[in-house]
């Protein structure tokens, strides 16, 4: 399998970009890759328990097969693991998904190639660079996992493989799987078991756990055959036990080729984007309820910004994302969209070649961080930050759980914390470091924001914590 086999129509668009200031926003190029230190970051970043940022590049590194990187507060980069260090790349090759921090403080991720059978792998790696391969894909359980893993409220990781698995519908297929932190793997769903792939195919993106305790995701193709290349894509729901429900099949006029992952800004309502379709052919922002009612909120067009990618939930209750083209300079944008679909351009790029594949992430400082596939001093990609004036907060992982569950709370100055509450209900907690607290979800707590208070400050979680039965 080649790492360029990703099935996303309307991406890999080359845009000319640079950086021009927008009033009230501060854009900073944090780091430019040069090859040996990594190249072409495809995924986004994650904040570690130590306050540093962690991510991957899909190329470069010591063996030219990508690496795991660390970026500290001063913008200094360190490669903590270089893939293909083992014979025949049995440790993995070409990591493409955003890392997720596990309950043990280590990082879990996927590679689209390598592993024992060269069909991709699942790994965990410590902040010091000790890597363990948890699973190697073998075609029957999937090929090329591009999406990020999800740490769910049951303590396991859920994800998707973009192709293969056991299917008979004649399409590219793909799978949904669950894996424990120790590497016990199980396939939950094989796509395209029926002719025409009505349930979808090519589940490029990862999953989100909804406030109702179900998992939600998208496929890049399959469903309605209106679109060329195997269908317009789908949105689906799946339970932890594998009960699968197709919620929506796109038919081009309402969007096509949904980009990876959804965000839940309002309880029971999810926002997402499509890279094409929508009337203008340039993509959409949509909302969909847990029961499958879809509303098109915004249609992109070539006259403003177009071809959106992954959304991220902001601490202000809005979603933020990037487009591959358009803006005041024609090179793509960073934008904000409200739950009702009002879209505001926050930043316009220009004068270089950038791809904005990975979702941005919001650090607990309030600033957003992202990566570009190209650009920078050697055109090997960059890490950037964008400040839009949002205040510091705390981030709870996972963001869904029941009473008695243990969660991690990330932030700053947490070693001075005197109380933790879940929507007003006091919780027992333990200070681990200045940037990490562990807390127990209190019995009787209801869904809402988590608050951490200390001398002279009170920090709230960026998104509501959902308490499940």
C-alpha positions in Angstrom: 0.0 0.0 0.0 1.3 3.4 -0.8 0.8 6.2 1.6 -0.7 8.3 -1.2 -3.7 6.0 -1.6 -6.0 8.0 0.7 -9.5 8.1 -0.8 -10.6 11.7 -0.3 -12.0 13.5 -3.3 -11.3 17.2 -3.4 -8.3 17.2 -1.2 -4.6 17.4 -2.2 -5.4 20.8 -3.7 -2.3 23.0 -4.0 -2.9 26.5 -2.7 -0.5 29.5 -2.7 -0.2 30.8 0.9 1.6 33.1 3.3 0.7 34.9 6.5 -1.1 38.2 6.7 -2.3 39.7 9.9 -6.0 40.0 10.6 -7.3 42.5 13.2 -7.5 41.1 16.7 -5.8 37.8 15.7 -2.2 36.9 16.1 -0.7 34.2 13.8 2.7 32.8 14.6 4.8 30.2 12.8 6.0 28.2 15.7 8.3 25.8 13.9 9.4 24.9 10.3 10.5 21.4 9.5 13.6 20.7 7.6 13.5 16.9 6.8 15.8 15.1 9.3 13.6 16.5 12.1 10.5 15.4 10.3 8.6 16.5 7.2 5.0 17.0 6.0 2.9 16.7 9.1 -0.4 15.2 8.0 -2.1 15.1 11.4 -2.9 17.7 14.1 -1.3 18.1 17.6 -2.2 17.0 21.1 -1.3 18.6 24.4 0.5 16.2 26.8 0.3 16.0 30.5 3.6 17.9 30.7 2.2 20.9 28.8 4.2 20.2 25.7 2.6 19.6 22.3 3.0 16.2 20.5 2.4 15.2 17.0 3.7 13.2 14.0 5.1 13.9 10.6 4.3 11.5 7.7 7.7 11.9 6.0 11.3 12.8 7.0 12.9 11.7 10.2 16.0 9.6 10.5 14.6 6.9 8.1 12.4 9.0 5.8 9.2 7.3 7.1 7.9 9.9 9.6 8.4 10.4 13.3 6.8 11.4 16.6 7.7 15.0 17.6 7.5 17.1 20.7 7.2 21.0 20.7 7.9 22.8 23.9 6.6 26.2 25.0 9.6 27.9 23.5 8.9 26.4 20.1 11.8 24.0 20.2 11.2 20.7 18.3 12.5 17.3 19.4 12.1 14.0 17.5 11.2 11.4 20.1 10.8 8.4 17.8 11.7 7.8 14.1 9.6 5.1 12.3 11.1 2.3 10.3 13.8 1.9 12.9 13.1 -1.9 12.9 13.6 -4.4 10.1 11.0 -4.1 7.4 9.4 -1.2 9.2 7.7 -3.7 11.6 7.3 -0.7 14.0 5.2 1.1 11.5 5.6 3.6 8.7 4.0 7.0 7.7 1.9 8.0 10.8 -1.1 10.0 9.6 -3.5 10.3 12.6 -3.5 12.8 15.4 -2.1 11.2 18.6 -4.4 10.8 21.7 -3.1 10.7 25.2 -4.2 7.6 27.2 -5.0 7.4 30.9 -1.4 6.3 31.5 -0.1 9.6 30.1 1.4 7.9 27.0 0.4 8.6 23.4 -1.5 6.3 21.1 -1.6 6.5 17.4 -1.7 4.7 14.0 0.6 4.3 11.0 -0.9 3.8 7.5 1.9 1.4 6.4 4.5 -0.8 8.1 3.8 -3.2 10.9 4.3 -7.0 10.6 2.3 -7.2 7.3 2.9 -3.7 5.9 -0.8 -2.7 6.1 -0.5 -0.3 9.0 -0.2 -0.5 12.8 -1.4 0.8 16.1 1.2 1.9 18.6 1.8 3.7 21.9 4.8 5.8 22.6 6.0 7.6 25.8 7.1 11.2 26.0 10.7 9.8 26.2 10.3 7.9 23.0 9.7 4.3 24.1 7.5 2.7 21.5 5.4 -0.4 21.6 3.5 -1.8 18.6 0.0 -2.9 19.9 -1.4 -4.2 16.6 -0.4 -4.9 13.0 -3.2 -4.9 10.4 -3.4 -7.9 8.1 -6.1 -7.0 5.5 -8.8 -9.1 7.1 -9.1 -6.5 9.9 -8.4 -3.5 7.8 -5.7 -1.5 5.9 -4.3 2.0 6.2 -5.8 3.5 9.4 -5.8 7.2 8.6 -8.1 8.6 11.3 -7.2 9.4 14.9 -8.0 7.0 17.7 -10.7 7.9 20.3 -10.2 7.3 24.0 -13.7 6.4 25.0 -15.4 6.5 28.4 -14.9 2.7 28.8 -11.1 3.2 28.8 -10.6 1.6 25.4 -9.6 3.1 22.0 -11.9 3.1 19.0 -10.8 3.8 15.4 -11.2 3.1 11.8 -9.2 1.5 9.0 -9.7 3.2 5.6 -9.8 0.1 3.4 -10.1 -3.8 3.3 -11.6 -5.9 6.1 -14.1 -8.6 5.2 -16.6 -7.2 2.7 -18.5 -8.4 -0.4 -20.0 -5.3 -1.9 -17.3 -4.7 -4.4 -16.1 -1.4 -2.9 -13.1 -0.3 -0.9 -14.6 -1.3 2.3 -13.0 -0.4 5.6 -13.6 -1.3 9.2 -14.4 0.1 12.7 -12.4 -1.5 15.6 -11.8 -1.3 19.3 -8.4 -2.0 21.0 -7.6 -2.0 24.7 -4.6 -0.2 26.1 -2.8 -3.6 26.2 -3.5 -4.4 22.6 -6.5 -6.7 22.6 -8.1 -5.9 19.2 -11.6 -6.6 17.9 -13.4 -5.6 14.7 -16.8 -4.0 15.4 -18.0 -3.4 11.8 -17.0 -4.2 8.2 -18.2 -1.6 5.7 -19.6 -2.5 2.3 -21.1 -5.9 3.0 -23.9 -5.1 0.5 -23.7 -4.1 -3.2 -23.2 -0.4 -3.6 -21.9 0.1 0.0 -25.1 1.7 1.4 -23.5 1.9 4.8 -20.5 3.7 3.3 -16.9 2.9 2.4 -13.5 4.5 3.1 -14.0 5.6 6.7 -11.0 8.0 6.6 -11.9 9.8 9.8 -11.9 8.9 13.4 -14.9 8.7 15.8 -16.5 10.9 18.5 -18.3 9.7 21.6 -21.6 11.5 21.8 -23.2 12.7 25.1 -25.6 9.8 24.7 -22.8 7.3 25.0 -22.8 6.2 21.3 -20.0 6.6 18.8 -20.4 8.7 15.6 -18.4 8.9 12.5 -18.3 9.5 8.7 -17.3 7.7 5.6 -15.7 9.5 2.6 -17.6 7.5 0.0 -20.4 4.9 -0.3 -24.1 5.6 0.5 -25.8 7.4 -2.4 -24.2 6.7 -5.7 -25.0 10.2 -7.1 -21.3 11.2 -6.7 -18.5 9.8 -8.9 -16.0 7.5 -7.4 -18.3 5.2 -5.4 -20.8 7.5 -3.7 -21.0 10.8 -1.8 -20.3 9.5 1.7 -22.3 8.8 4.9 -22.7 9.6 8.6 -23.2 6.7 11.0 -23.7 5.8 14.6 -22.3 2.7 16.3 -22.6 1.4 19.9 -19.7 0.0 21.9 -21.0 -3.5 21.2 -21.0 -2.9 17.4 -24.7 -2.2 16.7 -24.5 0.0 13.5 -27.0 2.6 12.2 -26.6 4.7 9.0 -27.8 8.2 9.9 -27.4 10.0 6.6 -26.3 9.3 3.0 -25.1 12.5 1.2 -26.5 13.1 -2.3 -24.3 15.9 -3.5 -26.8 18.8 -3.2 -26.5 18.6 0.6 -22.8 18.0 0.5 -20.3 15.3 -0.7 -17.2 13.6 0.7 -17.6 14.4 4.4 -14.3 15.2 6.0 -13.1 13.3 9.1 -14.8 13.5 12.5 -17.7 15.4 14.0 -17.9 17.8 16.9 -20.8 18.0 19.4 -21.3 21.7 20.3 -24.9 21.3 21.5 -26.1 18.2 23.3 -27.4 15.8 20.7 -26.4 17.9 17.7 -23.2 17.4 15.8 -21.4 19.7 13.4 -19.3 18.6 10.4 -18.1 19.6 7.0 -18.1 18.1 3.5 -15.2 18.8 1.1 -17.5 19.0 -1.9 -21.1 19.3 -3.0 -23.6 21.6 -1.5 -24.8 23.4 -4.6 -21.6 25.3 -5.3 -19.5 22.2 -5.4 -17.1 23.6 -2.8 -18.3 22.0 0.4 -20.6 22.7 3.3 -20.9 23.0 7.1 -23.8 20.9 8.3 -25.4 19.9 11.6 -27.0 16.5 12.3 -29.0 15.2 15.2 -28.5 11.9 16.9 -31.6 10.7 15.1 -30.2 11.6 11.7 -31.9 14.9 10.8 -29.4 16.9 8.7 -29.4 20.7 8.2 -27.0 22.4 5.8 -25.7 25.5 7.7 -23.3 27.0 5.2 -22.4 26.5 1.6 -18.8 27.4 0.6 -18.2 29.0 -2.8 -15.2 30.0 -4.9 -16.0 33.7 -4.2 -15.0 33.4 -0.5 -13.4 30.3 1.1 -13.9 26.7 -0.1 -13.1 23.1 0.5 -13.2 22.9 4.3 -11.5 20.3 6.4 -11.8 19.1 10.0 -13.6 21.1 12.7 -12.6 21.4 16.3 -14.7 22.6 19.2 -13.6 25.9 20.7 -13.9 26.9 24.3 -16.3 29.8 23.3 -19.0 27.3 22.1 -18.1 27.8 18.4 -16.3 25.5 16.0 -13.1 26.3 14.2 -11.6 24.9 11.0 -9.5 25.5 7.9 -10.2 25.7 4.2 -7.9 24.6 1.4 -8.6 27.6 -0.8 -10.1 31.1 -0.9 -9.8 33.9 1.6 -8.6 37.4 0.9 -5.4 36.1 -0.7 -6.7 32.9 -2.4 -4.6 30.6 -0.3 -7.1 29.2 2.2 -8.4 30.3 5.6 -8.9 29.6 9.3 -12.6 30.3 10.1 -15.0 30.2 13.0 -18.6 28.9 12.6 -21.3 29.3 15.2 -23.8 26.5 16.0 -26.4 28.1 13.8 -24.0 28.4 10.8 -22.7 32.0 10.9 -19.2 31.9 9.5 -16.4 34.3 10.1 -12.9 34.3 8.6 -10.3 34.5 11.3 -7.2 34.3 9.1 -6.2 34.2 5.5 -3.1 32.5 4.1 -1.1 33.4 1.0 2.1 32.9 -0.9 3.2 29.3 -0.4 2.0 25.7 -0.8 0.0 24.5 2.2 -2.3 21.6 2.9 -4.5 21.8 6.0 -5.3 18.1 6.6 -5.0 17.8 10.4 -7.6 19.4 12.7 -6.4 22.3 14.7 -6.4 21.8 18.5 -7.0 24.4 21.2 -4.4 24.4 23.9 -5.3 25.1 27.5 -3.8 28.6 27.1 -6.7 29.4 24.8 -4.6 29.5 21.6 -5.2 27.3 18.6 -2.3 25.2 17.2 -2.2 23.5 13.8 0.1 22.0 11.2 0.6 22.6 7.5 1.8 19.8 5.1 4.0 22.2 3.1 5.4 25.6 3.7 8.1 26.9 6.0 11.7 27.6 5.4 12.4 24.3 3.6 8.8 23.7 2.3 8.6 20.6 4.6 5.7 21.9 6.6 5.1 23.9 9.8 3.5 24.1 13.2 1.6 27.4 13.8 -0.4 29.0 16.5 -3.4 31.4 16.3 -4.6 33.6 19.1 -8.2 34.9 18.8 -8.4 36.3 22.3 -9.9 33.2 24.1 -9.1 32.7 27.8 -7.3 29.8 29.4 -9.3 26.7 30.4 -9.0 23.1 31.5 -9.4 20.1 29.2 -11.0 16.9 30.5 -10.0 13.5 29.0 -12.2 11.6 28.2 -15.0 14.1 28.0 -17.7 11.5 28.7 -18.0 9.2 31.7 -20.2 7.9 34.5 -20.1 8.4 38.2 -17.0 6.9 39.8 -14.9 7.1 36.6 -11.4 8.5 36.7 -10.5 11.3 34.3 -7.5 13.5 33.5 -7.7 17.3 33.7 -5.1 19.2 31.7 -4.3 22.9 32.3 -1.8 25.3 33.8 -1.0 26.2 37.5 -3.0 23.2 38.6 -0.6 22.5 41.5 -2.4 25.4 43.3 -5.9 23.9 42.8 -8.2 23.9 45.8 -11.4 22.4 44.3 -12.8 20.6 41.3 -16.5 20.5 40.5 -18.5 18.7 37.8 -21.4 21.1 36.9 -21.3 22.4 40.5 -20.9 19.0 42.2 -17.6 18.7 44.2 -15.2 16.0 43.2 -12.3 14.3 44.8 -9.0 15.0 42.9 -5.3 14.5 43.1 -2.7 17.0 41.9 -0.2 15.2 39.8 1.8 18.2 38.5 1.4 21.8 37.5 -0.2 20.7 34.3 -2.2 17.6 35.4 -4.9 16.7 37.9 -6.8 13.4 38.1 -10.3 13.5 39.4 -13.2 11.1 40.1 -16.6 11.9 38.5 -18.8 12.4 41.6 -21.9 10.3 42.1 -25.0 12.4 41.3 -23.2 14.8 39.0 -25.0 16.1 35.9 -23.6 17.0 32.5 -22.0 20.4 32.2 -18.7 22.3 32.5 -15.9 21.1 34.9 -14.4 23.9 37.0 -11.0 24.0 38.7 -10.4 26.8 41.2 -7.3 27.9 43.1 -5.9 31.1 44.6 -6.9 33.9 42.4 -8.3 31.9 39.5 -11.2 29.8 38.3 -10.8 27.7 35.1 -13.7 26.0 33.3 -13.5 23.1 30.8 -13.5 24.0 27.1 -16.4 21.7 26.4 -19.1 20.3 28.7 -18.4 17.0 30.4 -21.2 14.5 29.6 -22.2 12.2 32.5 -23.6 8.9 31.2 -25.8 6.5 33.2 
